[in-house]
């Protein structure tokens, strides 16, 4: 990570820090400290300490696209034509949700300048336009190759000493954060000597606490843990951290609808729109098509290069067969990708295949309007069905009623009655074979219809 230094800023901050925490000893009373208890500022151990307490700027990559600095709150961005004031990390999650809802968000966000950014060494720089931001970001090494160490942390407070060339203690300061410790180093010269009041404690990324009693064990511990975890230091803001175990549990908990699939940059969603995948704990996967046929396959998750991958293999669904990177998971959705032209979006369908009572069917169908697809997954998007008050009103995109009738339900069987125009061929009894919150599947002989709710 490129180091930036603002001497004027450091001087002011350092004076303020020492005013609250430093105590200066009389030279006559200073103890003589042995060389084994002091460090040169340029020593390897001192450099490791500074790397461990560097500012991690990866949390706001959705805004600035760089892990080497973060934008100081508050600031303003324009998202889809709406100005949003970003006051905290919670506001960044709101922006991420907006991005998730839009297919192409590449030009969606604009930063309102000027902004102030905090660098790795906690120096602050004001940027006046996007060109200055991009120039600064170009100096950042993404993907975990920068110098900051994030897999182990120092537990505060920690007392630091300064020494003269004769190894006499000249001062001490108690620091309570990475920022204060980094600023302590910023106020020192290249020939200065420092010391640490041992014992101190380090905490590893997995919560392990390690007691440290000397410089050798301090350096050994930092070196041991510095590459032990995924620092998430890339400009991919949306690869939300999760564990393999969480993904495994989520996959087998419920079936999953295929909501979007692209292979080699070709959109294959229409071909697989009504496919439902069931993942079993034994590593088998069953894909059920809209006509009810099933295709067997296997699945496996593992961790590689600090990322969770999902390996899918189906005999007759070659578009699914790939070792997919898991891009994002939440309780209702899983996103997979591989390269620029391959992705799958799965949506949880815990109610799929479960029967509904007549009361539930009536209640659900009476809400909103519904789009219908046939057994091949071809949506008749020009028609919207309204089932309000047990009546049927079918409208075209101009909101013109193109057919109307009525309906009833008894013991899970829907009856469409009195249709005479656009959808007269749907008259008759249909068995409800799947009843979910936003989706119905009904069947009559070999005919299959799928209704999806559209509340917009």
SVG drawing of the C-alpha trace seen along z (x, -y; Angstrom):
<svg xmlns="http://www.w3.org/2000/svg" viewBox="-70 -22 94 61">
<polyline fill="none" stroke="black" stroke-width="0.4" points="0.0,0.0 1.5,-3.4 2.3,-5.5 1.1,-9.1 2.3,-11.6 0.9,-14.9 3.3,-16.3 1.3,-19.3 -1.8,-17.2 0.3,-14.7 2.0,-17.3 -1.4,-18.7 -2.9,-15.4 0.2,-14.1 0.3,-17.2 -3.3,-16.7 -2.8,-13.0 0.2,-13.6 -1.6,-16.4 -4.1,-13.9 -2.0,-10.7 1.7,-11.5 3.9,-11.9 7.4,-13.2 9.9,-12.0 12.7,-14.0 16.0,-12.9 17.7,-12.3 15.0,-9.8 14.8,-7.9 15.7,-4.3 18.4,-2.8 16.6,-0.4 18.5,2.5 18.7,2.8 16.5,5.9 13.5,3.8 13.8,1.1 13.1,1.0 14.3,-1.1 11.4,-2.8 12.8,-1.2 13.1,2.3 11.2,5.2 9.0,5.6 8.1,1.9 7.1,2.1 4.9,5.1 3.2,3.2 2.5,0.2 1.1,2.6 -1.2,4.2 -2.6,0.8 -3.2,-0.6 -6.6,-2.0 -8.6,0.5 -10.6,-1.3 -12.4,1.6 -15.7,1.2 -16.9,-1.6 -15.7,-0.1 -19.2,-0.4 -18.5,-4.2 -14.8,-4.7 -13.7,-1.4 -10.5,-1.3 -9.5,0.6 -6.6,-1.7 -8.7,-4.6 -12.2,-5.4 -14.3,-8.6 -14.9,-10.4 -18.5,-10.7 -20.7,-12.6 -20.7,-13.0 -23.3,-13.0 -23.8,-10.8 -26.4,-10.7 -27.9,-7.3 -30.3,-7.0 -31.0,-10.7 -31.7,-10.8 -29.3,-12.5 -28.3,-10.4 -26.3,-11.7 -24.0,-8.9 -23.6,-9.3 -22.6,-5.7 -21.8,-2.2 -25.5,-1.5 -26.2,-3.9 -23.8,-2.0 -26.0,1.1 -29.0,-1.0 -27.0,-1.9 -26.1,1.8 -29.8,2.7 -30.5,0.2 -27.8,1.6 -29.1,5.1 -32.5,4.1 -31.1,2.7 -29.7,4.9 -27.1,2.4 -25.8,0.2 -22.5,-0.7 -23.3,-4.4 -25.8,-4.6 -23.8,-6.4 -22.2,-9.8 -20.1,-11.3 -20.7,-14.9 -17.3,-16.6 -15.3,-17.8 -14.8,-14.9 -12.1,-14.1 -10.5,-10.6 -8.6,-8.9 -5.5,-7.1 -3.9,-3.9 -1.7,-5.9 -4.8,-8.0 -3.7,-11.1 -6.5,-13.0 -6.6,-14.4 -9.3,-16.5 -10.3,-15.5 -12.1,-17.9 -13.2,-15.7 -13.5,-12.2 -10.2,-12.4 -8.3,-13.0 -10.1,-10.1 -9.2,-7.8 -5.6,-8.8 -5.4,-8.1 -7.2,-4.7 -4.8,-3.7 -2.0,-3.5 -3.9,-0.9 -3.1,2.8 -6.4,4.7 -7.0,8.3 -5.2,8.6 -1.7,7.7 -1.4,4.4 0.7,4.0 -1.9,3.7 -2.5,6.7 -6.1,7.4 -6.1,11.0 -4.7,10.1 -5.4,7.0 -3.8,5.4 -6.0,5.3 -5.9,1.9 -4.9,0.0 -1.1,0.3 1.6,-1.9 4.5,-2.9 7.8,-4.3 10.4,-6.5 14.2,-6.4 17.2,-8.4 20.3,-7.1 21.6,-6.0 18.5,-3.8 17.2,-6.1 13.4,-6.4 12.4,-9.9 8.6,-9.6 5.5,-7.4 2.1,-7.4 -0.9,-5.2 -2.8,-4.5 -6.4,-3.3 -6.8,-2.6 -5.1,-1.8 -5.4,-5.5 -3.6,-6.7 -0.8,-4.1 -0.3,-5.0 -0.1,-8.7 2.4,-7.9 4.7,-6.4 4.0,-9.3 5.6,-11.7 8.9,-9.8 12.1,-10.3 13.9,-7.6 16.6,-7.2 14.2,-7.2 13.9,-4.2 10.6,-3.0 9.4,-0.4 6.3,1.5 5.1,2.1 4.6,5.9 2.6,8.0 0.1,7.1 -2.6,9.1 -3.3,9.8 -6.6,11.1 -6.7,13.2 -9.4,13.1 -11.1,16.1 -11.3,14.6 -8.2,16.4 -6.4,14.3 -2.6,14.5 -0.6,13.1 2.7,11.4 5.6,10.9 8.5,9.8 9.3,8.4 10.3,11.8 6.9,13.4 5.2,10.3 6.9,10.5 6.4,14.2 2.6,14.0 2.0,11.2 3.9,13.1 1.9,16.3 -1.5,14.7 -0.9,12.0 -2.0,14.3 -4.3,16.5 -7.7,15.1 -9.5,13.4 -9.0,9.6 -11.7,8.9 -9.4,6.3 -10.9,6.2 -13.2,3.6 -16.0,6.1 -18.3,4.5 -21.0,7.1 -19.2,10.3 -20.7,10.3 -18.7,12.5 -20.3,15.8 -19.1,19.3 -19.3,22.6 -21.4,24.0 -24.0,21.2 -24.3,21.8 -24.6,25.6 -27.4,25.1 -29.2,22.6 -29.1,24.8 -30.7,27.8 -33.3,25.9 -35.7,25.3 -36.0,25.8 -34.7,23.0 -36.3,21.5 -34.0,20.6 -34.7,16.9 -31.9,16.0 -29.2,17.9 -26.6,16.8 -23.9,18.9 -21.1,17.5 -22.9,14.2 -26.1,15.7 -29.3,15.2 -30.9,18.7 -33.5,17.6 -36.5,18.3 -35.3,21.9 -35.0,22.6 -37.5,20.1 -39.7,22.7 -37.0,25.0 -36.9,25.9 -33.7,27.4 -33.8,29.4 -30.4,29.8 -30.0,32.9 -27.5,33.3 -26.0,36.4 -24.8,34.2 -27.5,35.0 -29.5,32.4 -32.8,32.8 -34.0,30.3 -37.7,30.4 -38.9,28.8 -42.2,27.0 -43.8,30.1 -42.9,32.2 -39.9,34.1 -36.8,34.4 -33.1,34.4 -30.6,35.8 -27.3,34.2 -24.7,33.6 -23.5,30.5 -20.5,29.8 -19.3,26.6 -15.7,25.9 -13.4,23.0 -10.7,22.0 -8.6,18.8 -10.6,17.6 -13.9,17.9 -16.8,20.3 -17.6,22.1 -20.5,24.3 -19.7,27.2 -22.8,28.3 -23.0,31.3 -26.2,32.3 -26.3,35.0 -28.7,33.1 -28.4,29.5 -25.0,28.5 -25.7,24.8 -25.6,25.4 -22.4,27.5 -19.6,25.3 -17.6,24.5 -19.5,21.3 -18.2,18.6 -20.8,17.7 -21.2,14.0 -23.9,13.2 -26.3,15.0 -29.2,13.9 -32.2,15.7 -34.1,15.6 -31.5,15.4 -28.2,16.9 -26.1,15.4 -23.5,17.4 -21.0,16.2 -18.0,17.4 -16.2,14.8 -18.0,12.0 -20.5,14.1 -21.8,16.7 -24.2,16.3 -27.1,17.9 -29.6,16.3 -31.6,18.8 -34.6,17.7 -35.7,19.7 -39.1,21.5 -39.9,23.1 -43.6,23.3 -43.0,24.8 -44.8,28.1 -46.7,27.7 -50.5,27.8 -52.6,24.8 -56.0,24.8 -59.0,23.4 -58.9,20.4 -55.2,19.7 -55.7,20.1 -58.6,17.6 -56.7,15.1 -53.5,15.3 -55.2,15.1 -57.3,12.1 -54.1,10.1 -52.6,8.1 -52.7,9.3 -51.0,12.3 -49.0,13.1 -49.4,16.6 -46.9,18.9 -47.5,22.1 -45.7,25.4 -42.8,24.3 -42.2,21.3 -43.3,18.8 -44.9,15.9 -48.0,14.3 -46.8,10.9 -49.4,9.0 -52.1,10.3 -52.7,9.7 -55.3,11.7 -57.3,10.1 -59.1,12.6 -60.7,10.0 -64.1,10.9 -64.1,14.4 -64.3,12.7 -61.8,13.0 -60.8,9.9 -58.1,10.3 -56.5,7.1 -54.1,6.2 -51.2,3.7 -53.7,0.8 -55.8,1.9 -58.6,3.0 -60.6,6.0 -60.1,8.7 -62.0,11.4 -63.9,11.9 -65.6,14.6 -65.6,16.1 -63.8,18.7 -64.2,21.0 -62.1,23.4 -62.9,26.7 -60.5,29.1 -57.5,27.6 -59.2,27.6 -59.7,24.3 -62.6,23.8 -62.5,21.1 -66.0,20.3 -67.7,18.2 -64.6,17.1 -65.6,16.5 -62.9,14.4 -59.1,14.2 -58.6,17.0 -61.7,19.2 -59.5,22.2 -58.6,22.0 -62.2,22.8 -62.4,25.9 -61.0,27.5 -57.3,27.1 -55.6,28.9 -53.3,26.6 -50.0,28.5 -47.9,25.7 -48.9,22.8 -46.3,20.2 -46.5,16.6 -45.9,15.2 -46.4,18.2 -49.1,20.8 -48.7,23.9 -52.0,25.5 -52.4,28.6 -55.1,30.1 -54.1,33.4 -50.8,32.7 -51.4,28.9 -49.4,26.8 -50.0,23.2 -47.8,21.1 -49.1,17.8 -46.7,15.3 -47.9,12.4 -47.3,8.8 -48.1,6.2 -46.6,3.4"/>
</svg>
